[in-house]
Structure formats: C-alpha cells, structure tokens
Amino acid sequence: MDQIAANAGVGQTTVHRRRGSPVQLATDLPRDRAERSLPSADTGSLVGDLQANADLVHDSLTDLRIGALSRTAITAAACHSVCAVTPRGFYRTRPAECTPVVTRLVDHGKLRPDIDAL
C-alpha cells in the first residue's frame, strides 16, 4: 500500500481511506477497469472489430501501469478467496461490451440471425 501511495503521489492515508486494505484494492481494480473500459470497436467488419478489441486487451495488459495492476489483480485472485470473486464481474462485463459488435453484424446480414450475441 505504501508503494501504491508513492506511485500515485498521494499520502498513505488517502489510499487506506479509499481502499482500506490490499485485498480491497485487489477486489476493486477489476471492477473499476471493467466499468471504465472502452466500448467495443465499430470498424464495419467482423475481423476489424475483433482485431480492434483484441488490440485493446493487449494494450491494456502490456501498458506499464495498467498492465502491472491487471496482472497483480489476476495473481491476487489466484491466491486469495475474496479476490477470486471479483474478476468474475470483470469477465462478465467486458464480453458484454462485444455484444453490440455481434448485434450490428447480424443486423447488417454479415452473421446468421441465430448467432448468440452474448
């Protein structure tokens, strides 16, 4: 928590007041990331949309700050039962962002109408 405060340029009390504990920080991170994620791409093609969304995931995981936080949250989920629950919310939220991609393609006749958008 001390290093997080130093990296954020805030006092330790600020981090403790907002997050309370390392476990709380690890559980808040995936939810916050999912809520702030960019909407799915609309390039006009299935391949383009899938590639743009894959690039977004890649860029997030390899970003020096966000990638490290994401990898830490994943590690925490593997090591702590409370932390393990939270990523499920992220992995429910993020795929839902891709639903409009599939819906648009079905609407434009580029995918079969019986395709499940989720």
Disulfide bonds with the S-S distance in Angstrom:
none
